[in-house]
Amino acid sequence: MKMESITKIEIKTKANLGKRISAAFIDYSIVLTFISVMFYFYAEPIENGYLLSGLPFWVIIVFWGFMTIGMEQVLGATLGNYLSDLKPVSIQSFENQKLSFGQSVKRHIPDLIDLFMFGLIGFLFIANTRYHQRLGDIWGHTIVIDTTDKEQGIQ
């Protein structure tokens, strides 16, 4: 009977906090600018503020999905991550390859939680988890690596 060797997979990450903050700022500046424009043109005044409903509301959701999930599927990273030399990779496939659609969805569904209080929740997760993962990265089984740092990734 032949014995198969088991290869130990090593995952190396760094917090990359400056780059991750920069990337989030780029991504969500674009999204928030788009939301502001939509509110300016389509929101209806109500007693305590403004209401955006119907098609304009869904246009915002689709735009957010394109800027996060769609960009990861097209570029391999969101625009902010791409410009900051960051790339999310799967820890399930053990290769530094593009994420599956499901992984991208799982990474970004918790964005509102991760961005709560100006990103405090995301910062705490990145600073205190073994592989420097946000809540969405933990759920999506992904890590974020600096593509210019050859020490990071899955070996």
Backbone as CSV, one residue per row, in Angstrom:
resi,resn,N_x,N_y,N_z,CA_x,CA_y,CA_z,C_x,C_y,C_z
1,MET,0.842,-1.179,0.000,0.000,0.000,0.000,0.889,1.244,0.000
2,LYS,0.597,2.157,-0.879,1.396,3.358,-1.060,0.927,4.454,-0.097
3,MET,1.860,5.086,0.599,1.532,6.184,1.517,1.642,7.509,0.770
4,GLU,0.636,8.336,0.909,0.675,9.658,0.284,1.190,10.665,1.299
5,SER,2.040,11.567,0.828,2.544,12.594,1.735,1.528,13.733,1.830
6,ILE,1.454,14.274,3.009,0.563,15.396,3.234,1.411,16.656,3.261
7,THR,1.066,17.589,2.394,1.792,18.847,2.321,1.168,19.834,3.292
8,LYS,2.005,20.453,4.105,1.517,21.462,5.037,1.361,22.780,4.289
9,ILE,0.171,23.337,4.363,-0.107,24.617,3.727,0.190,25.713,4.745
10,GLU,0.952,26.700,4.321,1.291,27.816,5.192,0.663,29.088,4.646
11,ILE,-0.071,29.776,5.513,-0.716,31.031,5.141,0.005,32.157,5.873
12,LYS,0.498,33.114,5.105,1.197,34.254,5.702,0.491,35.544,5.291
13,THR,0.112,36.300,6.296,-0.524,37.592,6.036,0.066,38.645,6.962
14,LYS,-0.165,39.861,6.615,0.152,41.006,7.466,-1.099,41.870,7.506
15,ALA,-1.206,42.695,8.509,-2.415,43.518,8.647,-2.565,44.520,7.498
16,ASN,-1.465,45.075,6.993,-1.517,46.053,5.889,-2.548,47.147,6.153
17,LEU,-2.612,47.615,7.401,-3.684,48.539,7.797,-3.724,49.813,6.965
18,GLY,-2.583,50.422,6.701,-2.583,51.657,5.912,-3.159,51.441,4.533
19,LYS,-2.730,50.373,3.878,-3.239,50.080,2.535,-4.717,49.705,2.570
20,ARG,-5.128,48.976,3.593,-6.529,48.558,3.675,-7.445,49.745,3.962
21,ILE,-6.983,50.676,4.791,-7.765,51.885,5.049,-7.864,52.708,3.773
22,SER,-6.754,52.843,3.067,-6.738,53.580,1.798,-7.695,52.948,0.787
23,ALA,-7.650,51.630,0.673,-8.518,50.921,-0.267,-9.996,51.114,0.086
24,ALA,-10.325,50.986,1.366,-11.715,51.173,1.803,-12.161,52.614,1.541
25,PHE,-11.267,53.573,1.771,-11.597,54.975,1.525,-11.909,55.199,0.039
26,ILE,-11.096,54.637,-0.837,-11.323,54.775,-2.286,-12.666,54.145,-2.667
27,ASP,-12.857,52.898,-2.271,-14.078,52.174,-2.646,-15.335,52.871,-2.139
28,TYR,-15.345,53.219,-0.866,-16.569,53.765,-0.300,-16.741,55.252,-0.572
29,SER,-15.687,55.956,-0.962,-15.860,57.330,-1.454,-16.644,57.316,-2.758
30,ILE,-16.321,56.365,-3.612,-17.032,56.230,-4.889,-18.496,55.858,-4.637
31,VAL,-18.711,54.865,-3.779,-20.073,54.409,-3.491,-20.884,55.528,-2.824
32,LEU,-20.309,56.203,-1.834,-21.049,57.259,-1.134,-21.309,58.466,-2.030
33,THR,-20.388,58.764,-2.943,-20.627,59.838,-3.908,-21.812,59.479,-4.801
34,PHE,-21.857,58.240,-5.268,-22.974,57.783,-6.100,-24.294,57.857,-5.325
35,ILE,-24.272,57.418,-4.066,-25.486,57.479,-3.241,-25.936,58.927,-3.064
36,SER,-24.995,59.827,-2.835,-25.329,61.246,-2.665,-25.982,61.820,-3.919
37,VAL,-25.437,61.477,-5.072,-26.013,61.949,-6.336,-27.426,61.399,-6.499
38,MET,-27.613,60.126,-6.189,-28.953,59.530,-6.305,-29.936,60.210,-5.358
39,PHE,-29.519,60.501,-4.134,-30.399,61.195,-3.195,-30.707,62.600,-3.683
40,TYR,-29.709,63.287,-4.214,-29.912,64.650,-4.691,-30.978,64.705,-5.787
41,PHE,-30.923,63.756,-6.717,-31.845,63.785,-7.858,-33.168,63.049,-7.620
42,TYR,-33.188,62.038,-6.778,-34.364,61.177,-6.709,-35.040,61.055,-5.345
43,ALA,-34.426,61.533,-4.276,-35.034,61.368,-2.957,-36.237,62.298,-2.790
44,GLU,-37.198,61.803,-2.036,-38.405,62.580,-1.745,-38.344,63.053,-0.302
45,PRO,-38.646,64.338,-0.072,-38.625,64.825,1.312,-39.739,64.174,2.127
46,ILE,-39.391,63.790,3.337,-40.373,63.276,4.294,-40.203,64.069,5.583
47,GLU,-41.002,63.769,6.578,-41.023,64.552,7.811,-39.649,64.693,8.473
48,ASN,-38.895,63.624,8.548,-37.614,63.650,9.265,-36.401,63.531,8.348
49,GLY,-36.526,63.824,7.078,-35.378,63.701,6.181,-35.817,63.459,4.756
50,TYR,-35.181,62.486,4.129,-35.464,62.156,2.741,-35.614,60.651,2.584
51,LEU,-36.391,60.253,1.581,-36.641,58.841,1.319,-36.303,58.536,-0.131
52,LEU,-35.526,57.497,-0.304,-35.200,57.016,-1.643,-35.780,55.609,-1.746
53,SER,-36.690,55.419,-2.678,-37.344,54.122,-2.795,-37.486,53.745,-4.258
54,GLY,-38.019,52.574,-4.482,-38.275,52.122,-5.845,-36.997,51.878,-6.630
55,LEU,-37.051,52.167,-7.926,-35.932,51.903,-8.826,-34.636,52.605,-8.400
56,PRO,-34.664,53.890,-8.005,-33.407,54.526,-7.585,-32.730,53.804,-6.414
57,PHE,-33.517,53.285,-5.475,-32.952,52.518,-4.373,-32.236,51.273,-4.895
58,TRP,-32.885,50.556,-5.812,-32.293,49.326,-6.349,-31.081,49.616,-7.237
59,VAL,-31.066,50.770,-7.876,-29.891,51.168,-8.666,-28.674,51.307,-7.743
60,ILE,-28.878,51.864,-6.557,-27.789,51.977,-5.583,-27.285,50.600,-5.171
61,ILE,-28.195,49.685,-4.898,-27.801,48.329,-4.496,-26.997,47.661,-5.612
62,VAL,-27.453,47.794,-6.846,-26.739,47.199,-7.992,-25.368,47.861,-8.160
63,PHE,-25.297,49.175,-8.015,-24.020,49.875,-8.132,-23.040,49.402,-7.066
64,TRP,-23.508,49.304,-5.815,-22.659,48.789,-4.729,-22.172,47.383,-5.067
65,GLY,-23.071,46.527,-5.546,-22.696,45.166,-5.909,-21.656,45.130,-7.013
66,PHE,-21.800,46.014,-7.999,-20.824,46.072,-9.086,-19.467,46.558,-8.578
67,MET,-19.472,47.596,-7.736,-18.214,48.170,-7.250,-17.466,47.243,-6.295
68,THR,-18.156,46.305,-5.678,-17.505,45.398,-4.741,-17.393,43.996,-5.358
69,ILE,-18.477,43.306,-5.444,-18.489,41.924,-5.936,-18.100,41.861,-7.409
70,GLY,-18.686,42.724,-8.224,-18.398,42.719,-9.661,-16.949,43.006,-9.971
71,MET,-16.382,44.024,-9.313,-14.975,44.363,-9.552,-14.051,43.227,-9.130
72,GLU,-14.388,42.540,-8.029,-13.559,41.395,-7.631,-13.612,40.286,-8.676
73,GLN,-14.745,40.147,-9.327,-14.849,39.123,-10.360,-14.124,39.538,-11.641
74,VAL,-14.118,40.838,-11.953,-13.491,41.335,-13.177,-11.988,41.570,-12.990
75,LEU,-11.612,42.330,-11.949,-10.209,42.705,-11.720,-9.471,41.780,-10.755
76,GLY,-10.208,40.966,-10.010,-9.593,40.153,-8.971,-9.506,40.913,-7.653
77,ALA,-9.967,42.165,-7.636,-9.961,43.000,-6.441,-10.904,44.177,-6.680
78,THR,-11.351,44.801,-5.592,-12.125,46.024,-5.768,-11.179,47.088,-6.324
79,LEU,-11.720,48.175,-6.822,-10.892,49.236,-7.380,-9.901,49.764,-6.332
80,GLY,-10.377,49.980,-5.099,-9.506,50.454,-4.028,-8.397,49.482,-3.707
81,ASN,-8.733,48.192,-3.616,-7.703,47.175,-3.365,-6.712,47.117,-4.517
82,TYR,-7.210,47.177,-5.723,-6.353,47.123,-6.915,-5.358,48.291,-6.917
83,LEU,-5.841,49.497,-6.645,-4.972,50.676,-6.628,-4.013,50.672,-5.437
84,SER,-4.360,49.932,-4.376,-3.516,49.849,-3.183,-2.632,48.600,-3.177
85,ASP,-2.592,47.885,-4.293,-1.789,46.655,-4.428,-2.218,45.566,-3.448
86,LEU,-3.505,45.496,-3.170,-4.048,44.444,-2.312,-4.894,43.507,-3.149
87,LYS,-4.947,42.249,-2.719,-5.733,41.265,-3.456,-6.318,40.254,-2.477
88,PRO,-7.634,40.049,-2.535,-8.213,38.984,-1.722,-7.993,37.643,-2.414
89,VAL,-7.590,36.643,-1.635,-7.389,35.305,-2.188,-8.102,34.286,-1.307
90,SER,-8.447,33.179,-1.908,-9.165,32.116,-1.224,-8.206,31.283,-0.380
91,ILE,-8.620,30.944,0.834,-7.848,29.987,1.618,-8.421,28.582,1.459
92,GLN,-9.452,28.451,0.628,-10.028,27.143,0.348,-9.329,26.465,-0.823
93,SER,-8.935,27.235,-1.820,-8.339,26.639,-3.013,-6.832,26.478,-2.881
94,PHE,-6.234,27.123,-1.879,-4.797,27.082,-1.637,-3.981,27.574,-2.816
95,GLU,-4.544,28.473,-3.558,-3.832,29.122,-4.657,-4.188,30.599,-4.618
96,ASN,-3.269,31.442,-5.019,-3.539,32.877,-5.054,-4.303,33.215,-6.327
97,GLN,-5.532,32.758,-6.396,-6.339,32.973,-7.589,-7.573,33.812,-7.270
98,LYS,-8.292,34.171,-8.308,-9.503,34.978,-8.175,-10.540,34.246,-7.318
99,LEU,-11.279,35.007,-6.550,-12.304,34.440,-5.686,-13.494,33.939,-6.483
100,SER,-14.207,32.980,-5.913,-15.465,32.555,-6.520,-16.492,33.659,-6.287
101,PHE,-17.573,33.620,-7.045,-18.644,34.604,-6.880,-19.198,34.545,-5.461
102,GLY,-19.407,33.340,-4.956,-19.941,33.165,-3.600,-19.023,33.754,-2.536
103,GLN,-17.719,33.601,-2.715,-16.775,34.169,-1.763,-16.829,35.699,-1.789
104,SER,-16.947,36.285,-2.970,-17.050,37.742,-3.069,-18.315,38.243,-2.383
105,VAL,-19.417,37.538,-2.578,-20.674,37.924,-1.927,-20.504,37.854,-0.406
106,LYS,-19.964,36.753,0.086,-19.776,36.596,1.529,-18.822,37.645,2.090
107,ARG,-17.816,38.041,1.332,-16.872,39.067,1.799,-17.546,40.415,1.989
108,HIS,-18.537,40.717,1.153,-19.082,42.071,1.158,-20.448,42.229,1.817
109,ILE,-21.173,41.153,2.048,-22.452,41.272,2.763,-22.242,41.919,4.144
110,PRO,-21.206,41.539,4.903,-21.009,42.168,6.223,-20.304,43.533,6.185
111,ASP,-20.165,44.159,5.037,-19.458,45.444,4.950,-20.020,46.488,5.911
112,LEU,-21.331,46.572,6.040,-21.908,47.569,6.944,-21.481,47.323,8.390
113,ILE,-21.345,46.058,8.767,-20.871,45.743,10.121,-19.388,46.108,10.235
114,ASP,-18.590,45.687,9.255,-17.154,45.982,9.276,-16.877,47.481,9.267
115,LEU,-17.710,48.255,8.593,-17.494,49.698,8.478,-18.155,50.497,9.600
116,PHE,-18.848,49.802,10.507,-19.544,50.477,11.607,-18.565,51.334,12.406
117,MET,-18.992,52.507,12.801,-18.184,53.466,13.561,-16.857,53.759,12.846
118,PHE,-16.972,54.134,11.574,-15.822,54.503,10.748,-14.804,53.365,10.627
119,GLY,-15.285,52.136,10.562,-14.419,50.987,10.339,-13.845,50.366,11.589
120,LEU,-14.320,50.775,12.756,-13.766,50.257,14.006,-13.897,48.737,14.111
121,ILE,-15.053,48.200,13.742,-15.259,46.753,13.832,-14.275,46.025,12.901
122,GLY,-14.167,46.490,11.659,-13.220,45.885,10.717,-11.793,45.981,11.225
123,PHE,-11.415,47.142,11.753,-10.074,47.346,12.303,-9.798,46.352,13.430
124,LEU,-10.763,46.191,14.343,-10.571,45.264,15.459,-10.414,43.825,14.980
125,PHE,-11.209,43.442,13.984,-11.069,42.094,13.432,-9.707,41.916,12.757
126,ILE,-9.293,42.881,11.942,-7.999,42.794,11.240,-6.853,42.726,12.246
127,ALA,-6.929,43.521,13.289,-5.847,43.579,14.272,-5.793,42.356,15.185
128,ASN,-6.915,41.654,15.350,-6.967,40.598,16.359,-7.248,39.196,15.851
129,THR,-7.297,38.986,14.554,-7.504,37.630,14.048,-6.194,37.083,13.493
130,ARG,-6.069,35.788,13.507,-4.824,35.113,13.131,-4.314,35.527,11.755
131,TYR,-5.210,35.594,10.777,-4.811,35.927,9.406,-5.228,37.339,9.006
132,HIS,-5.493,38.194,9.985,-5.835,39.602,9.746,-7.061,39.733,8.836
133,GLN,-8.127,39.018,9.202,-9.345,38.978,8.390,-10.446,39.845,8.978
134,ARG,-11.184,40.515,8.094,-12.422,41.177,8.490,-13.474,40.094,8.679
135,LEU,-14.625,40.498,9.195,-15.727,39.557,9.373,-16.093,38.887,8.048
136,GLY,-16.170,39.681,6.975,-16.495,39.133,5.659,-15.448,38.156,5.144
137,ASP,-14.176,38.404,5.453,-13.118,37.483,5.036,-13.219,36.156,5.781
138,ILE,-13.557,36.222,7.056,-13.721,34.987,7.834,-14.855,34.163,7.240
139,TRP,-15.990,34.793,6.976,-17.150,34.086,6.429,-16.858,33.562,5.022
140,GLY,-16.165,34.336,4.215,-15.881,33.939,2.839,-14.646,33.063,2.671
141,HIS,-13.962,32.759,3.766,-12.729,31.949,3.729,-11.699,32.571,2.794
142,THR,-11.412,33.858,3.042,-10.450,34.591,2.228,-9.457,35.325,3.124
143,ILE,-8.329,35.682,2.531,-7.370,36.572,3.170,-7.071,37.690,2.175
144,VAL,-6.540,38.789,2.678,-6.151,39.893,1.808,-4.639,40.023,1.911
145,ILE,-3.977,39.973,0.745,-2.518,40.055,0.720,-2.068,41.296,-0.040
146,ASP,-0.861,41.736,0.283,-0.208,42.823,-0.444,0.533,42.177,-1.603
147,THR,0.148,42.499,-2.820,0.751,41.849,-3.991,2.201,42.247,-4.212
148,THR,2.671,43.316,-3.552,4.067,43.721,-3.700,4.950,43.082,-2.644
149,ASP,4.353,42.358,-1.695,5.110,41.688,-0.617,5.097,40.193,-0.883
150,LYS,6.202,39.672,-1.383,6.267,38.250,-1.771,6.217,37.302,-0.590
151,GLU,6.301,37.814,0.658,6.208,36.964,1.832,4.763,36.596,2.153
152,GLN,3.809,37.353,1.588,2.408,37.117,1.919,1.757,36.183,0.916
153,GLY,0.785,35.450,1.380,0.024,34.570,0.508,-0.058,33.168,1.061
154,ILE,-0.298,32.242,0.184,-0.437,30.848,0.556,0.697,30.073,-0.088
155,GLN,1.530,29.462,0.734,2.665,28.684,0.233,2.439,27.206,0.504
